[in-house]
Amino acid sequence: MSNEYDVVVVGGGPAGYPCAIRAAQLGFKTACIDAWLNRDNTPAFGGTCLNAGCIPSKALLESSELYHRMQYEAAVHGIGAASVSLDVAKMQARKDAVSRQLTGGIKQLFAANKVTGLQGHGRLLGNGQVEFKSHDGQTEVLKAKHIIIATGSEPINLKIAPFDGARIVDSWGALDFTEVPKTLGVIGAGVIGVELGSVWNRLGARTVILEALPNFLPMVDQQVAKEALRHLTKQGLDIRLGAKVLSAKAGKKDVTVEYETGGEKKTETFDKLIVAVGRRPYTKNLGVETVGVALDERGFVKVDAHYKTNVPGVYAIGDVIGGAMLAHKGIEEGVALAEQLAGHHTQVNYNAVPSVVYTMPEIAWVGLSEEQAKAKGYEIKTGLGPFAANGRAKAMEQGAGSIKVIADAKSDRILGVHMVGPYVSELLAEAVLALEFAATCEDLALTMHSHPTLSENFHEAVLLVDGRAVHAVNKPKK
């Protein structure tokens, strides 16, 4: 095997492997190095997302939602499900199987596109060279015209609540519980904390989420966020805002957490504690210091608008450069960079990056919230379409939630869409497209939506912006 390449990608997660595939499609001789090892020491491409993040968490969320609905909603449909049982081992086995199928698919894509997939550790040596050390200890130096850092991120470890892998765990550990804890604590009410808390809450754990910030999901429109919080609380999630954790000590059988809220110190004891306070860039043993790649004060790799670092021939994409730490954002950056290397004029629109929390109901948003739009000086108008008035949602017994559209009062252009409700992760794509094409409310109002569908509620929300709805009560606009 020749060790000379046009492109070497270090990292095989959602940013790295699409970048490698697209580069190969564009005629570059490409290699992709990935160091990921699963719990059983088996190597796998796909990074955190496919192995210990997006995919396994969604598998458990789906399983736990089905279990919850069979227990609490089946009777409404005339279905008797009084003897529903739970097999955690089988649920976990299914989750792992889903991940294995998808990570195996990456190998097939590499083969089909003639990408050289290398499983082991990559380290920058400078002068267009990368050291590759396989998991069995074999070492080789690769040469490349373009070296791309796509090493992703890792969970932040709190000094006051250090991971021990048994009682205090990170997001990966929270996906691997072999039984449902009777009591579960979660530090952090962000996307990861709320999703993982939801999984085990649905399966029977008394779950308390401690969040230091005073607002729930502050990046989401607060009218929508408050509605989401109300629905999650009804399901039994105990989300305590303004609760700053002071310490967490693991014992043989439980974890004691001390926190402060409203100026008062309190203590809670849990069987398990999940620490989900965010992620940080992963650059361990990468050689960035050796070759002089500049990092910012938080450890993210500095890049320009074309993902170039300060070192010629070295680029970076995905979580390791900061911004929204989302798989789809990394995918788009990887594809954009590969196309830029081929001379294409491709760029990522960071004003139209979608975000989703896969709870029940789901929470999804793109663009500006009402608070953000006002802070930027926009004169706005809004429309709020409740799912309670949507025929498909009622038929599904999923009438909780609403869709909010925020638009510029002067130009009618849609600035943001924030949702809570059934399958809004799927409905969000239309909102992203609207922002991508700078659509106005009138554009969407004139777009026919099939009936009965959940998507009609987006149409209804747009109509409500200008008081034109026929299936909801129109209210005066701001």
C-alpha positions in Angstrom: 0.0 0.0 0.0 1.4 3.4 -1.0 1.7 5.8 1.9 1.2 8.9 -0.3 -2.2 10.5 -0.5 -3.9 13.7 -1.7 -6.0 13.9 1.5 -5.6 12.3 4.9 -8.5 12.8 7.3 -7.7 12.2 11.0 -11.0 11.2 12.6 -13.8 9.0 11.3 -16.9 10.6 12.9 -19.7 12.6 11.3 -17.3 15.3 10.0 -14.4 13.0 9.0 -15.9 10.1 7.2 -18.2 12.2 4.9 -15.3 14.5 4.1 -13.2 11.5 3.1 -15.9 10.0 1.0 -16.6 13.3 -0.8 -12.9 13.9 -1.4 -12.6 10.5 -3.0 -15.6 11.1 -5.1 -13.9 14.2 -6.4 -10.8 12.3 -7.5 -8.6 12.7 -4.5 -6.6 9.7 -3.3 -7.9 9.6 0.3 -7.3 7.9 3.6 -9.3 8.2 6.8 -7.8 7.4 10.2 -10.0 6.7 13.2 -8.9 5.6 16.7 -12.4 4.7 18.1 -12.6 1.6 20.2 -15.8 0.3 21.7 -16.2 -1.1 25.2 -15.1 -4.5 24.0 -12.1 -3.0 22.2 -13.5 -3.5 18.8 -12.6 -0.7 16.4 -15.4 1.1 14.5 -15.8 4.1 12.3 -18.5 6.7 13.0 -17.1 8.3 16.1 -19.2 9.2 19.2 -22.3 9.8 17.1 -22.7 6.3 15.7 -21.1 4.4 18.6 -21.9 6.3 21.8 -24.1 9.3 21.0 -26.7 10.1 18.4 -27.6 6.7 17.2 -27.6 4.5 20.4 -29.3 7.3 22.4 -32.1 7.5 19.7 -32.4 3.7 19.8 -33.0 3.8 23.6 -35.3 6.8 23.3 -37.4 4.9 20.8 -37.6 1.8 22.9 -38.3 3.7 26.1 -41.0 5.8 24.4 -42.7 2.6 23.1 -42.6 1.1 26.6 -44.1 4.3 28.1 -46.8 4.6 25.5 -47.8 0.9 25.9 -48.2 1.5 29.7 -50.0 4.9 29.6 -51.5 5.4 26.2 -52.5 2.1 24.7 -55.7 1.9 26.7 -57.0 5.1 25.1 -56.8 3.3 21.7 -58.7 0.3 23.1 -55.6 -1.8 23.4 -55.1 -3.7 26.6 -51.5 -3.7 27.7 -51.7 -4.3 31.5 -48.9 -6.9 31.5 -46.2 -5.0 29.7 -42.7 -6.2 30.8 -39.2 -4.7 30.4 -36.1 -6.6 29.3 -33.2 -4.1 29.6 -30.6 -6.6 28.3 -32.6 -7.2 25.1 -33.2 -3.4 24.7 -29.5 -2.8 25.0 -28.7 -5.6 22.6 -31.0 -4.0 20.0 -29.3 -0.6 20.6 -25.9 -2.1 20.0 -27.0 -3.9 16.9 -28.4 -0.7 15.3 -25.0 1.0 15.9 -23.0 -2.0 14.5 -25.1 -2.0 11.3 -24.5 1.7 10.7 -20.8 1.6 11.5 -20.4 -1.4 9.3 -22.1 0.6 6.6 -19.3 3.2 6.7 -16.7 0.5 5.8 -18.9 -0.4 2.8 -19.1 3.2 1.7 -15.3 3.5 2.0 -14.8 0.4 -0.2 -17.3 1.7 -2.7 -15.7 5.1 -3.0 -12.1 3.8 -2.8 -11.3 5.4 0.6 -8.5 3.8 2.5 -9.9 3.3 6.0 -7.3 3.0 8.7 -8.2 2.0 12.2 -5.8 3.3 14.8 -4.3 6.5 16.0 -3.2 9.4 13.8 -0.7 12.1 14.9 0.5 15.1 12.9 4.3 15.2 12.3 4.5 18.4 10.2 5.7 18.9 6.6 2.6 17.1 5.3 3.2 13.9 7.3 0.9 11.9 9.6 2.0 9.1 11.8 -0.5 6.2 11.7 -0.3 3.6 14.6 -2.7 0.7 14.2 -4.4 -0.8 17.2 -2.0 -3.8 17.0 1.0 -1.4 17.3 2.2 -1.2 13.6 3.4 2.2 12.7 3.5 3.9 9.3 4.1 7.5 8.2 1.6 8.8 5.6 2.3 11.8 3.3 -0.5 14.1 2.2 -1.1 17.4 0.4 -4.1 18.1 2.6 -4.4 16.9 6.2 -7.8 17.4 7.9 -8.3 17.3 11.6 -11.8 15.9 12.4 -11.2 14.4 15.9 -14.4 15.6 17.4 -15.1 16.1 21.1 -15.4 14.3 24.5 -17.6 14.8 27.6 -16.5 17.5 30.0 -15.4 15.9 33.3 -16.3 18.0 36.4 -13.7 18.0 39.2 -16.5 18.2 41.7 -18.1 15.1 40.2 -15.4 12.9 38.7 -16.4 10.0 36.5 -15.8 6.6 38.2 -17.6 4.5 35.5 -19.9 2.9 38.0 -21.9 5.4 40.0 -20.9 8.7 38.3 -20.9 8.3 34.5 -20.7 10.3 31.3 -23.1 10.2 28.4 -21.6 7.0 27.1 -21.9 5.2 30.5 -25.5 6.4 30.7 -26.3 4.4 27.6 -25.0 1.2 29.0 -26.9 0.7 32.3 -27.7 -3.0 32.7 -30.7 -2.2 34.9 -33.0 0.7 35.6 -31.8 2.7 38.6 -34.4 3.4 41.2 -33.1 7.0 41.5 -31.1 8.9 38.9 -29.5 12.2 39.1 -28.4 14.3 36.0 -26.2 17.3 36.1 -27.1 19.5 33.2 -30.5 20.1 31.5 -29.1 20.5 28.0 -29.9 18.3 25.1 -27.9 15.3 26.3 -29.0 15.5 29.9 -32.7 15.9 29.1 -32.6 13.0 26.5 -30.8 10.6 28.8 -32.9 11.6 31.7 -36.0 10.9 29.6 -34.9 7.4 28.7 -34.5 6.2 32.2 -37.4 8.2 33.6 -39.7 6.5 31.1 -38.3 3.1 32.1 -39.1 3.8 35.8 -36.3 5.7 37.4 -37.2 8.6 39.6 -35.1 11.2 37.8 -33.9 14.6 39.0 -32.1 17.0 36.6 -30.1 19.7 38.2 -29.4 22.8 36.0 -27.4 25.8 37.1 -29.0 28.2 34.6 -32.3 29.9 35.5 -33.9 29.2 32.2 -34.7 25.8 30.5 -33.0 25.5 27.1 -32.1 29.2 26.8 -31.2 28.8 23.1 -34.8 27.9 22.4 -37.6 30.5 22.1 -38.7 30.8 25.7 -42.4 30.6 25.0 -41.7 27.2 23.4 -39.2 26.1 26.0 -41.6 26.8 28.9 -44.2 24.7 27.2 -41.7 21.9 26.7 -40.7 22.0 30.3 -44.4 21.8 31.3 -44.9 18.6 29.3 -41.7 17.0 30.5 -42.6 17.8 34.1 -46.0 16.1 33.6 -44.1 12.9 32.6 -42.3 12.9 35.9 -39.0 14.5 35.1 -38.0 16.6 38.1 -36.1 19.5 36.4 -34.7 21.9 38.9 -33.4 25.2 37.4 -31.0 27.5 39.2 -29.5 24.5 41.0 -25.7 24.7 41.1 -24.0 21.5 42.0 -21.3 21.9 44.6 -20.0 18.3 45.0 -20.8 14.7 44.2 -19.3 11.8 46.1 -19.7 8.2 45.0 -20.1 5.5 47.7 -20.4 1.7 47.3 -24.2 1.8 46.7 -25.1 5.4 45.8 -24.0 9.0 45.0 -24.5 11.9 47.3 -24.9 15.3 45.5 -24.8 18.6 47.3 -26.2 21.6 45.4 -27.2 25.2 46.0 -30.5 26.7 44.9 -32.0 30.0 46.0 -29.1 30.6 48.4 -29.9 27.4 50.2 -27.7 24.2 50.2 -29.4 20.9 49.7 -28.5 17.3 49.4 -29.8 14.4 47.2 -28.8 10.8 47.0 -29.0 8.8 43.8 -28.2 5.3 42.6 -26.6 6.7 39.6 -25.4 10.2 38.5 -25.0 11.3 34.9 -22.7 14.3 34.2 -23.9 16.0 31.0 -22.5 19.6 31.2 -21.2 19.8 27.7 -18.3 18.6 25.5 -14.8 19.8 24.8 -12.6 19.5 21.7 -10.5 16.3 21.5 -6.9 16.9 20.5 -5.1 14.5 22.8 -1.8 13.1 21.3 -2.7 14.7 18.0 0.5 16.6 17.6 -1.1 20.0 17.2 1.4 21.6 19.6 4.3 19.9 17.8 3.4 21.3 14.4 2.1 24.6 15.7 -1.6 24.4 15.0 -3.2 27.3 16.9 -5.9 26.6 19.5 -8.2 29.1 21.1 -8.5 29.7 24.9 -10.9 26.8 25.2 -8.8 24.3 23.2 -10.7 24.5 19.9 -8.7 24.5 16.7 -8.7 27.9 15.1 -9.7 28.0 11.4 -10.7 30.6 8.8 -13.8 30.7 6.7 -12.4 27.9 4.6 -11.5 25.6 7.5 -7.7 26.4 7.1 -5.6 26.4 10.2 -2.6 28.6 10.6 -0.4 25.7 9.3 -0.4 25.4 5.5 -2.0 22.3 4.3 -3.7 21.5 7.6 -7.5 22.0 8.0 -10.1 21.3 10.7 -13.8 20.6 10.8 -16.6 19.4 13.1 -16.7 19.6 16.9 -13.0 20.3 17.2 -13.5 23.8 15.7 -16.4 24.7 18.0 -19.8 26.2 17.1 -22.8 23.9 17.3 -21.6 20.5 18.3 -24.0 18.6 16.0 -23.4 15.7 13.7 -25.2 17.3 10.7 -23.1 20.5 11.1 -20.0 18.3 11.0 -21.2 16.5 7.9 -21.9 19.7 6.0 -18.4 21.1 7.0 -16.7 17.9 5.8 -18.5 17.9 2.4 -17.9 21.7 2.0 -14.2 21.4 2.7 -13.7 18.5 0.3 -15.5 20.5 -2.4 -13.5 23.6 -1.7 -10.2 21.5 -2.1 -11.6 20.6 -5.5 -12.1 24.2 -6.4 -15.9 24.4 -5.8 -17.5 27.4 -4.2 -19.2 25.6 -1.4 -20.1 27.0 2.0 -22.1 26.2 5.1 -25.0 28.5 6.1 -24.6 28.7 9.9 -27.8 30.8 10.2 -29.8 27.7 9.2 -28.4 24.9 11.4 -31.3 22.8 12.9 -31.3 21.5 16.4 -33.4 18.8 18.0 -34.1 17.4 21.5 -35.5 13.9 21.0 -37.8 13.9 24.1 -41.5 13.2 24.0 -42.8 15.5 22.8 -39.8 16.5 20.7 -38.2 20.0 20.8 -36.8 21.4 17.6 -35.7 24.8 16.3 -33.8 26.7 13.6 -32.9 30.4 13.3 -33.7 33.1 15.8 -35.9 32.9 18.8 -38.2 35.8 19.6 -35.8 37.0 22.3 -32.8 36.8 19.9 -34.7 38.6 17.1 -35.6 41.5 19.4 -32.1 41.7 20.7 -30.9 42.1 17.1 -33.2 45.0 16.6 -35.9 43.3 14.4 -39.5 44.4 14.6 -41.2 41.1 14.6 -44.5 39.3 14.1 -45.2 35.8 15.4 -47.6 32.9 14.9 -48.2 30.1 17.3 -50.0 27.0 16.0 -51.0 24.5 18.7 -51.0 20.7 17.8 -54.2 20.4 19.8 -56.1 21.8 16.8 -54.3 19.4 14.3 -56.3 16.5 13.0 -53.4 14.1 12.6 -52.0 14.9 16.0 -55.4 14.2 17.6 -55.7 10.9 15.8 -52.3 9.9 17.1 -53.3 11.0 20.6 -50.3 13.4 20.4 -51.9 16.8 20.7 -49.3 18.3 23.1 -47.1 21.2 21.8 -47.1 23.9 19.2 -45.1 25.5 16.4 -44.0 29.1 16.6 -42.9 31.2 13.6 -40.9 34.4 14.1 -40.8 36.8 11.1 -39.6 40.2 10.2 -42.6 42.5 10.4 -41.2 44.7 7.6 -40.0 42.2 5.0 -42.2 39.2 6.0 -39.1 37.0 5.9 -39.0 34.1 8.3 -36.3 34.6 10.9 -36.8 31.4 13.0 -39.1 28.5 13.7 -39.2 26.9 17.2 -41.3 23.8 17.8 -42.4 21.3 20.5 -44.6 18.4 19.6 -44.9 15.0 17.9 -42.1 14.3 15.3 -41.1 17.9 15.0 -37.6 16.7 14.2 -39.0 15.7 10.8 -41.1 18.9 10.4 -38.1 21.1 11.0 -36.6 20.3 7.6 -39.3 22.5 5.9 -38.3 25.4 8.3 -34.6 24.9 7.5 -35.4 25.1 3.8 -37.5 28.2 4.4 -34.5 29.9 6.0 -32.1 28.6 3.4 -34.1 30.2 0.6 -35.0 33.4 2.6 -38.7 32.5 2.4 -41.4 34.8 3.6 -44.5 33.9 5.5 -46.5 34.5 2.3 -44.3 31.9 0.4 -45.2 29.2 3.0 -48.8 30.4 3.3 -49.2 29.7 -0.5 -47.6 26.3 -0.2 -50.2 23.5 -0.1 -49.8 20.9 2.7 -51.5 17.5 2.5 -54.3 16.7 4.9 -54.3 15.3 7.5 -50.6 15.7 8.4 -48.6 17.1 11.2 -47.0 19.4 8.7 -50.3 21.3 8.4 -49.5 22.8 11.8 -46.5 24.6 10.4 -48.7 26.0 7.6 -51.2 27.0 10.3 -48.5 28.8 12.3 -47.4 30.8 9.2 -51.0 31.8 8.5 -51.4 32.9 12.1 -48.5 35.3 11.7 -50.8 37.5 9.6 -54.1 36.6 11.1 -55.2 34.4 8.2 -55.7 31.1 9.8 -59.0 29.3 9.3 -58.5 26.4 11.7 -57.3 28.4 14.7 -58.3 31.6 16.5 -56.3 34.5 15.1 -54.8 36.8 17.7 -53.4 40.3 17.3 -49.8 40.3 16.2 -47.0 42.0 18.0 
